[in-house]
Amino acid sequence: MRRWIISLFLVLLAGLAVYGWLYRHQVATITRSIRQAVQPPPSVRFAVVGDNHGVNPVYRQIISDIRVQPYAFLLNLADTSERGETAEFRAVKELEAALPFPVYHTVGSHDIKTDPARGSFIQAFGHDRWYAVDVNQVRLIILDNADRKVGFPAAELDWLERDLAAHADRVNLIAYHRPFGLPLAGVLGDDETPASRLTNARLTDIIRRFRVSEIFTAHLHTYLPYTLAGVPAVVSGGGGDPAQFVLGGPTNNYFHYLDVAVSGPTVTIRPVRVTLDTATPAE
């Protein structure tokens, strides 16, 4: 009888030990899941530049400055070249090869002067005309509205609508070269045609219906924050080509790149003024 009681007691102890292990394991699993759920997504930091128009001293300085920064990528908003010639693309690509992170290019109006079909551009940089890249919680969406006689092709906007619908949980950032809907555009004029205005209207309707956190554009050789359909947007065309006449000409040059940080859903943009020997935060 005593032996039976001892055996039963040992079995109960073993059962309690197994139960205790299972309980601790379950608690640890639940705790780990909670921590993962409440932990914010990692921040993403990247640089943005536009309108370098080939290799020039300012763009060389920008590449030199950003190569030592902990950026995930460089976004080049075009015009990457002056005339869209293969040799120009090759020279820019060789310069950008010094960077320890990838470069994503939009296509601009100057980039299609020699080859309107974009074949030279695509071959040089390996990008499609429109595409998307995921970096942690960020989804970078590259669009093509380089041709003012066309604007955004219908197939491109169809793709954009599907892509935004499928990635509503992402921090969606849209980039294209030619901005529209800028302040004072009605007074100063714009770079649109009747055909492109129709496509601009459809793009505006799309971004109203889906989650977009920021829009990046260039084309004007300056820095200009604005909004489009309630979405924060920015013109960044400080890659080295002089300011256009409508902006006051070369005496109003504002060479710069953007330092962009995405933390959770928040996008923070800091313009960095560039001189030929240093880069300092703009005031």
Secondary structure, DSSP 4 states (H G I P E B T S, - for coil): -HHHHHHHHHHHHHHHHHHHHHHHHHHHHHHHHHHHHHSPPPPEEEEEE----SS-HHHHHHHHHHTTS--S-EEE-S---SS--HHHHHHHHHHHTTSSS-EEE---SGGGSS-TT-HHHHHHH---SSEEEEETTEEEEE-----TTT-S-HHHHHHHHHHHHHTTTSEEEEE-SS--S-TTHHHH--S--HHHHHHHHHHHHHHHHS---EEEE-SSSSEEEEEETTEEEEEE--SSSPPPGGGTGGGG---EEEEEEEETTEEEEEEEEE-SS-EEE--
